[in-house]
Amino acid sequence: MAENAKLKNAKKEVVGRYQQAEKEVKKLQRELTTLEDQSKEIRKATDLAMLDFPHTDEGREYLEGYWESHLLDY
């Protein structure tokens, strides 16, 4: 009887850990999706900005500085 109780408690603990891990995976998947979306937006904006800028070192340096300062907010 005592072994059955131990097994039931162990099963509950394992199930609880598994459910918690599933929640964490879902949370991380949402965060990844958000980061992927932000990355796409940044790439689009950079491409558009490069169309407006001459392809010079000065233009690239400006954009690199802009995006670095923008990304520090995240």
C-alpha positions as CSV (number, residue, x, y, z in Angstrom):
1,M,0.0,0.0,0.0
2,A,2.8,2.4,0.9
3,E,4.5,1.7,-2.4
4,N,1.2,2.5,-4.3
5,A,1.0,5.8,-2.6
6,K,4.7,6.5,-3.4
7,L,4.1,5.6,-7.1
8,K,1.0,7.8,-7.3
9,N,2.8,10.7,-5.8
10,A,5.7,10.2,-8.1
11,K,3.3,10.0,-11.1
12,K,1.7,13.2,-10.0
13,E,5.0,14.9,-9.7
14,V,6.2,13.7,-13.1
15,V,2.9,14.8,-14.7
16,G,3.1,18.2,-13.0
17,R,6.7,18.7,-14.3
18,Y,5.7,17.7,-17.8
19,Q,2.7,20.1,-17.8
20,Q,5.0,22.9,-16.6
21,A,7.5,22.1,-19.3
22,E,4.8,22.2,-21.9
23,K,3.7,25.6,-20.7
24,E,7.3,26.8,-20.8
25,V,7.7,25.5,-24.4
26,K,4.6,27.3,-25.5
27,K,5.8,30.5,-23.9
28,L,9.2,30.2,-25.6
29,Q,7.5,29.5,-28.9
30,R,5.5,32.7,-28.6
31,E,8.6,34.7,-27.8
32,L,10.4,33.1,-30.8
33,T,7.5,34.0,-33.1
34,T,7.6,37.6,-31.8
35,L,11.4,37.8,-32.4
36,E,11.0,36.3,-35.9
37,D,8.3,38.9,-36.7
38,Q,10.5,41.7,-35.4
39,S,13.4,40.4,-37.4
40,K,11.3,40.4,-40.6
41,E,10.2,44.0,-39.9
42,I,13.8,45.1,-39.4
43,R,14.9,43.4,-42.6
44,K,12.1,45.1,-44.6
45,A,12.8,48.5,-43.1
46,T,16.5,48.1,-43.8
47,D,15.8,47.1,-47.4
48,L,13.6,50.1,-47.8
49,A,16.1,52.4,-46.2
50,M,18.9,51.1,-48.4
51,L,16.8,52.0,-51.5
52,D,16.7,55.6,-50.3
53,F,20.4,55.7,-49.4
54,P,23.2,55.6,-51.8
55,H,25.1,52.4,-51.3
56,T,28.0,54.1,-49.6
57,D,29.9,53.4,-46.4
58,E,28.3,56.4,-44.9
59,G,24.8,55.1,-45.6
60,R,25.6,51.7,-44.2
61,E,27.2,53.2,-41.1
62,Y,24.2,55.3,-40.5
63,L,21.8,52.3,-40.8
64,E,24.0,50.1,-38.6
65,G,24.0,52.7,-35.9
66,Y,20.3,53.3,-36.2
67,W,19.4,49.6,-35.9
68,E,21.9,49.0,-33.1
69,S,20.3,51.8,-31.0
70,H,16.8,50.6,-31.9
71,L,17.5,47.0,-30.9
72,L,18.9,48.1,-27.5
73,D,15.3,49.0,-26.6
74,Y,14.3,45.3,-26.8
